[in-house]
Amino acid sequence: MERIRSEQFIRIKFSDFPTLAACYMPFITDGGLFIPGNRNIAAGSRVVVQLSVPDLTPMLFTTEVIWLSPPGMPGNKPAGIGVRLPDAAGSLRQKLDIMQTMQNDTPVAYLTLDSIAPAVQSL
Protein backbone atom coordinates (compact mmCIF):
# COMPACT_ATOMS: atom_id res chain seq x y z
CA MET A 1 0.00 0.00 0.00
CA GLU A 2 1.40 3.40 -1.02
CA ARG A 3 1.64 5.98 1.74
CA ILE A 4 0.08 9.35 0.88
CA ARG A 5 2.32 12.24 1.80
CA SER A 6 0.41 15.14 3.26
CA GLU A 7 1.44 18.72 2.58
CA GLN A 8 1.14 21.55 5.06
CA PHE A 9 -0.71 24.69 4.02
CA ILE A 10 0.82 28.09 4.80
CA ARG A 11 -1.04 31.34 4.24
CA ILE A 12 1.13 34.45 4.40
CA LYS A 13 0.05 38.03 3.81
CA PHE A 14 2.59 40.82 3.42
CA SER A 15 1.52 44.38 4.20
CA ASP A 16 3.48 45.74 1.23
CA PHE A 17 5.92 44.80 -1.51
CA PRO A 18 9.04 46.13 0.29
CA THR A 19 8.31 43.79 3.22
CA LEU A 20 8.02 40.88 0.80
CA ALA A 21 11.31 41.98 -0.79
CA ALA A 22 12.95 41.92 2.67
CA CYS A 23 11.97 38.24 2.94
CA TYR A 24 13.30 37.41 -0.53
CA MET A 25 16.40 35.21 -0.59
CA PRO A 26 18.21 35.87 -3.90
CA PHE A 27 21.16 33.70 -2.84
CA ILE A 28 18.93 30.61 -3.25
CA THR A 29 19.13 29.15 -6.76
CA ASP A 30 16.02 30.40 -8.61
CA GLY A 31 15.12 32.56 -5.59
CA GLY A 32 13.71 31.71 -2.21
CA LEU A 33 11.36 33.21 0.33
CA PHE A 34 11.71 33.41 4.10
CA ILE A 35 8.39 32.75 5.81
CA PRO A 36 8.46 33.82 9.45
CA GLY A 37 6.69 31.79 12.11
CA ASN A 38 7.02 29.00 14.62
CA ARG A 39 5.95 26.05 12.49
CA ASN A 40 7.18 22.57 13.16
CA ILE A 41 8.06 21.72 9.57
CA ALA A 42 11.13 19.66 8.68
CA ALA A 43 13.56 20.51 5.91
CA GLY A 44 12.59 18.66 2.76
CA SER A 45 8.86 18.81 3.56
CA ARG A 46 6.45 19.82 0.80
CA VAL A 47 4.28 22.83 1.59
CA VAL A 48 1.48 24.65 -0.20
CA VAL A 49 1.94 28.42 0.11
CA GLN A 50 -0.75 31.03 -0.44
CA LEU A 51 1.07 34.36 -0.81
CA SER A 52 -0.74 37.71 -0.73
CA VAL A 53 0.66 41.20 -1.25
CA PRO A 54 -1.43 44.34 -1.90
CA ASP A 55 -1.61 45.28 -5.59
CA LEU A 56 -0.51 41.82 -6.75
CA THR A 57 -2.63 38.82 -7.65
CA PRO A 58 -2.47 36.26 -4.81
CA MET A 59 -0.29 33.26 -5.62
CA LEU A 60 -0.73 29.63 -4.66
CA PHE A 61 2.19 27.28 -5.16
CA THR A 62 3.62 24.01 -3.89
CA THR A 63 7.27 23.98 -2.93
CA GLU A 64 9.81 22.42 -0.60
CA VAL A 65 11.24 23.67 2.71
CA ILE A 66 14.95 24.21 2.07
CA TRP A 67 16.01 26.16 5.14
CA LEU A 68 15.07 26.34 8.83
CA SER A 69 15.54 29.09 11.39
CA PRO A 70 14.39 27.70 14.74
CA PRO A 71 13.13 29.89 17.59
CA GLY A 72 15.82 31.34 19.84
CA MET A 73 18.41 32.15 17.18
CA PRO A 74 21.16 34.56 18.33
CA GLY A 75 20.91 38.21 17.34
CA ASN A 76 17.12 38.35 17.57
CA LYS A 77 16.82 36.57 14.22
CA PRO A 78 13.23 35.52 13.58
CA ALA A 79 12.07 31.93 13.52
CA GLY A 80 10.76 30.65 10.22
CA ILE A 81 11.38 28.56 7.15
CA GLY A 82 12.87 29.15 3.74
CA VAL A 83 11.18 27.86 0.61
CA ARG A 84 12.28 27.83 -3.02
CA LEU A 85 10.17 29.93 -5.37
CA PRO A 86 8.68 27.74 -8.12
CA ASP A 87 9.09 28.36 -11.85
CA ALA A 88 5.52 29.71 -11.87
CA ALA A 89 6.70 32.62 -9.70
CA GLY A 90 9.07 33.89 -12.40
CA SER A 91 7.43 37.32 -12.74
CA LEU A 92 7.45 37.81 -8.97
CA ARG A 93 11.12 36.79 -8.84
CA GLN A 94 11.92 39.33 -11.58
CA LYS A 95 10.22 42.15 -9.64
CA LEU A 96 12.08 41.18 -6.48
CA ASP A 97 15.43 41.01 -8.32
CA ILE A 98 14.85 44.45 -9.83
CA MET A 99 13.94 45.88 -6.43
CA GLN A 100 17.13 44.44 -4.90
CA THR A 101 19.23 45.87 -7.75
CA MET A 102 17.72 49.32 -7.20
CA GLN A 103 18.59 49.36 -3.49
CA ASN A 104 21.56 51.54 -2.67
CA ASP A 105 22.14 49.99 0.75
CA THR A 106 23.96 46.75 1.41
CA PRO A 107 21.34 43.99 1.57
CA VAL A 108 20.41 42.99 5.09
CA ALA A 109 21.66 39.48 5.83
CA TYR A 110 18.70 38.70 8.06
CA LEU A 111 15.54 40.22 9.44
CA THR A 112 14.89 41.00 13.06
CA LEU A 113 11.67 40.18 14.85
CA ASP A 114 10.99 43.90 15.25
CA SER A 115 11.27 44.53 11.51
CA ILE A 116 8.90 41.82 10.33
CA ALA A 117 6.35 41.33 13.09
CA PRO A 118 4.11 44.33 12.29
CA ALA A 119 4.31 43.88 8.52
CA VAL A 120 3.80 40.16 7.98
CA GLN A 121 0.74 38.15 8.87
CA SER A 122 1.38 34.44 8.77
CA LEU A 123 -1.67 32.31 9.45
Summary of the structure (lengths in Angstrom):
residues: 123
radius of gyration: 14.3
end to end distance: 33.7
largest distance: 55.9
contacts: 324
relative contact order: 0.27
helix: 24%
strand: 33%
